[in-house]
Amino acid sequence: MSAHEAVTRAHQEEWARVVAALTRRFGDLDIAEEAAAEAFATAVERWPADGVPPNPGAWLTTTANRRAIDRLRRESKRGDKHQEAQRLHDDDPPGPADAIGDDRLRLIFTCCHPALAPETRVALTLRMVGGLTVPEIARAFLVQETAMEKRITRAKAKIKAARIPYRVPAAEDLPARVSGVLAVLFLVFNEGYLATGPGTDPVRRDLTAEAIRLARLILALLPDDGEAAGLLALMLLIEARRAARVSADGELVTLDQQDRGTWDAAMIAEGHRLVRARLAAGVAPGRYQVLAAINAVHTSARDFRDTDWAQIVALYDQLARLDPSPIVALNRAIAIAELDGPDVGLAIVDRLPDTLSAYHPYHATRADLLRRLGRDEESRAAYDRAIELAGNTAETAALIRRRDRLS
């Protein structure tokens, strides 16, 4: 492994842990993120010349800690803060007690405090916990990078000004806070499931595994929360297909082409159990429970041709009432195309709002439907636009191959 690859892997695996450790020590997200960023920048400079240290995570934590202390010394003239920095250099005082005792979970609840706007909570947590870059987060929200940078900066300033505590909230406060946390975990998982950055692995196992781990902790805190159970089921049913999603040639493999024999049967069984348990509860399902049910239908089919598309369309109808977003409408149109034909699906896609014009799956969907209808010239143009917008190398390679197979 090259030094550059070592830094990249360390960033994926260690970012949130380093930020959480520094936040626990210094109580300041701003200092934590900047010190972590400086430590990784130092690693980029030094590791190629000095070699990768035996314990990259410990090296990064130590370096980040020193950078944070240096900043406190530079910026604060107050003796008490200086003395605190000296003390923290040698000691690692325990964080506040809570029911779980997990640094990343504390960090997520800090970022998802009700004092912050919902979209801001998600963006900040993706940056601080997931270690996602601002461009990656901006793509997830379909907004400009500059707007996302300002949103994250304002959120960190609000945390500092409001003295938002770094801890998992008390049991009575959890139900009001958990929806924002679930939204964050879902987006972290999505970035791992199909990374948007061109310079990253197409599937980031570190992010999907961490999102699943944290979802299990949330469900342990709130065992009767239907959406917590639904999100965990959804993640498991998607993660179960990971081994089949990228070919040996580095291309993304679509659901209809995947080798279902490589799917993780244990994960699928656990996901199905969670879905059945929620159905048996007899409570109206939320967004994640419906998404989990859709994936349960997909993973129940032995072959793509056996998929119960009528049931999937019915579930998307239900989801559209809960979440009337254009992305849900796009996925519903894909299911309708499988049930009623590509012409019906394309008619729905072409009526979707312009907000999807910069969303590459929209153009990839149009390209595929046009191809199935024999409209190759229009399909090629749609593929070109999808390729231009796609960031994931595995997805780009698959789109190029499909385009080039047109007559």
C-alpha positions, -999 to 999 in steps of 0.1 A, spaced: 0 0 0 14 34 -10 16 63 15 -12 81 -4 -34 51 -2 -26 47 35 -37 83 42 -69 78 22 -78 47 41 -69 63 74 -92 92 66 -121 69 58 -115 48 90 -102 74 115 -117 108 108 -148 105 130 -129 88 158 -102 116 158 -129 144 157 -149 127 185 -118 123 207 -108 160 202 -144 172 208 -146 152 240 -113 168 252 -118 204 241 -156 207 238 -153 226 205 -163 211 171 -145 239 153 -111 231 170 -117 194 166 -123 195 128 -95 220 121 -70 200 142 -80 168 125 -77 184 91 -42 196 99 -32 162 111 -43 146 79 -26 173 59 6 166 78 3 129 71 0 136 34 33 155 36 53 133 59 42 97 53 55 95 17 90 105 30 90 90 65 69 59 58 35 49 72 36 47 110 28 13 126 -4 27 142 -17 54 118 -48 61 139 -27 68 171 -3 89 151 -32 110 137 -49 114 171 -16 125 187 -8 149 159 -43 164 159 -42 168 197 -10 187 195 -24 209 167 -55 217 189 -33 226 219 -11 248 197 -43 266 185 -55 272 220 -22 286 230 -21 309 201 -57 322 203 -63 324 240 -45 347 263 -64 334 293 -42 314 317 -70 290 327 -75 278 291 -37 275 287 -35 253 318 -64 232 306 -46 226 274 -15 215 293 -35 191 313 -53 177 284 -20 170 266 -12 143 291 -45 131 303 -76 117 286 -105 125 310 -136 104 305 -165 119 286 -199 125 302 -217 93 313 -247 82 292 -265 50 284 -244 40 255 -209 55 260 -201 57 223 -181 87 211 -195 88 176 -231 85 189 -224 115 213 -210 134 184 -241 127 162 -265 138 189 -244 170 194 -247 178 157 -284 169 156 -295 192 184 -330 207 180 -315 242 181 -301 235 146 -323 235 114 -330 199 102 -310 202 69 -281 218 88 -280 189 114 -276 164 86 -250 183 67 -229 190 98 -230 154 109 -220 141 75 -190 164 78 -180 158 114 -189 121 118 -189 107 83 -158 127 73 -175 135 40 -161 164 21 -182 195 14 -185 186 -23 -198 151 -14 -224 166 10 -234 192 -15 -241 165 -41 -262 146 -16 -283 177 -10 -283 188 -47 -270 223 -37 -239 244 -46 -207 237 -27 -205 274 -15 -240 272 0 -232 240 18 -199 254 32 -218 284 47 -244 261 61 -218 239 79 -199 270 92 -231 285 106 -240 253 123 -206 250 141 -209 286 152 -244 279 166 -232 249 186 -204 270 201 -227 300 209 -255 279 223 -230 257 243 -247 226 230 -234 197 252 -214 168 238 -235 138 250 -263 114 243 -295 131 256 -316 118 285 -341 90 278 -370 114 278 -354 136 252 -345 108 228 -378 105 208 -377 142 199 -341 139 187 -339 106 170 -355 115 136 -326 138 128 -301 111 138 -318 85 116 -317 109 87 -280 114 92 -272 77 94 -292 71 62 -272 96 43 -239 83 57 -250 49 46 -259 61 12 -225 77 7 -209 44 16 -233 24 -6 -225 44 -36 -197 70 -30 -202 102 -50 -165 113 -51 -145 103 -82 -113 96 -61 -129 72 -36 -137 35 -38 -172 30 -54 -185 12 -23 -171 25 11 -175 -4 35 -162 17 63 -192 41 61 -219 14 56 -206 -7 85 -204 23 108 -239 34 99 -252 -1 106 -233 -2 139 -248 31 150 -283 21 139 -281 -9 161 -271 14 191 -301 36 183 -325 6 182 -310 -6 215 -318 29 230 -353 29 215 -364 -7 209 -400 2 202 -392 29 176 -405 17 143 -384 40 122 -352 29 140 -360 -7 133 -370 2 97 -338 20 90 -317 -9 104 -337 -34 82 -332 -12 52 -295 -9 57 -291 -47 62 -311 -55 31 -290 -31 9 -257 -41 25 -265 -77 19 -260 -71 -19 -227 -54 -16 -205 -83 -29 -225 -83 -61 -226 -46 -68 -192 -41 -85 -178 -63 -111 -142 -76 -113 -137 -49 -141 -147 -22 -117 -182 -15 -131 -213 -10 -111 -237 -40 -116 -274 -32 -117 -299 -52 -97 -311 -72 -127 -276 -84 -135 -264 -92 -99 -254 -127 -89 -280 -133 -61 -260 -163 -49 -234 -139 -35 -259 -120 -14 -255 -123 23 -283 -146 34 -279 -139 71 -283 -101 66 -313 -107 44 -329 -130 70 -323 -104 98 -337 -76 76 -368 -96 68 -374 -104 105 -373 -67 113 -397 -59 85 -421 -87 96 -420 -75 132 -430 -40 122 -458 -53 101 -470 -74 130 -470 -43 153 -500 -30 133 -488 6 134 -488 29 103 -452 27 89 -429 56 84 -405 63 55 -377 39 65 -401 11 72 -417 14 37 -382 16 21 -373 -15 40 -404 -33 28 -395 -24 -8 -361 -39 -4 -376 -69 13 -396 -76 -18 -365 -72 -40 -345 -96 -18 -373 -121 -17 -372 -128 -54 -349 -156 -65 -345 -140 -99 -350 -104 -111 -379 -117 -134 -397 -130 -103 -399 -96 -87 -434 -86 -75 -435 -52 -92 -471 -47 -84 -463 -48 -47 -433 -26 -52 -454 0 -70 -480 -1 -43 -453 5 -17 -439 34 -37 -474 49 -38 -475 47 0 -440 62 2 -449 90 -21 -476 101 4 -451 101 32 -422 117 12 -435 134 -20 -399 141 -32 -389 140 -69 -364 113 -61 -391 90 -47 -412 99 -78 -383 89 -100 -379 55 -83 -416 49 -85 -415 56 -122 -387 29 -126 -409 4 -108 -439 14 -130 -418 9 -161 -411 -27 -150 -448 -33 -144 -465 -14 -172 -437 -9 -198 -410 16 -205 -433 40 -224 -455 45 -193 -424 49 -171 -408 74 -195 -440 95 -196 -438 99 -158 -401 106 -158 -405 133 -184 -430 151 -162 -407 152 -132 -395 187 -120 -364 205 -132 -348 200 -98 -336 167 -111 -317 182 -141 -284 179 -122 -291 145 -108 -274 119 -128 -297 89 -120 -325 109 -137 -306 110 -170 -295 74 -166 -331 63 -161 -342 82 -192 -314 67 -212 -323 32 -202 -360 37 -209 -353 53 -243 -330 24 -251 -357 -1 -243 -380 18 -266 -355 17 -295 -349 55 -294 -311 51 -296 -301 86 -305 -321 102 -277 -308 74 -254 -272 82 -263 -277 119 -255 -292 110 -221 -263 87 -213 -238 114 -222 -255 137 -197 -256 111 -170 -219 103 -176 -210 140 -174 -228 143 -140 -218 110 -124 -190 111 -99 -185 74 -90 -160 57 -113 -177 23 -112 -211 39 -122 -194 60 -149 -178 29 -164 -211 11 -165 -229 40 -181 -202 43 -208 -204 6 -216 -242 8 -219 -240 39 -241 -214 23 -264 -235 -8 -269 -262 13 -286 -264 7 -323 
